[in-house]
């Protein structure tokens, strides 16, 4: 086998923008979840953070 035919050294080139989009989607999901939890706490308990 010649080295030109091996597929081990090949790396897939992914644009940096793809990683930025994935990070942005994950951040939006976390923020939306936190907002939903805060809203539910406010509507059900009357306060977001209530220390007794």
C-alpha positions in Angstrom: 0.0 0.0 0.0 1.3 3.4 -0.9 1.0 6.3 1.5 -1.0 8.3 -1.0 -3.9 5.8 -0.7 -4.1 5.7 3.1 -7.1 7.6 4.6 -5.8 7.9 8.1 -4.0 11.2 7.7 -7.0 13.0 6.2 -8.8 15.4 8.4 -12.2 16.8 7.7 -12.1 20.5 7.3 -15.1 22.2 9.0 -15.6 25.9 8.8 -15.2 27.8 12.1 -18.6 29.4 11.5 -20.3 26.0 12.1 -18.9 25.7 15.6 -20.0 29.3 16.3 -23.5 28.4 15.2 -23.6 25.3 17.3 -22.4 27.3 20.3 -25.0 30.0 19.7 -27.8 27.5 19.5 -26.7 25.8 22.7 -26.5 29.2 24.5 -29.9 30.1 23.3 -31.3 26.8 24.5 -29.8 27.3 27.9 -31.1 30.9 28.2 -34.6 29.9 27.0 -34.7 27.1 29.6 -33.6 29.5 32.4 -36.2 32.0 31.3 -38.9 29.4 31.2 -38.0 28.2 34.7 -37.9 31.7 36.0 -41.3 32.5 34.5 -42.8 29.3 35.9 -41.4 30.0 39.4 -42.8 33.5 39.2 -46.3 32.4 38.1 -46.5 29.5 40.5 -44.7 30.8 43.6 -45.0 34.5 43.2 -41.2 35.1 43.3 -38.2 33.9 41.4 -35.8 33.7 44.3 -37.5 33.6 47.7 -35.2 33.2 50.7 -37.0 32.4 53.9 
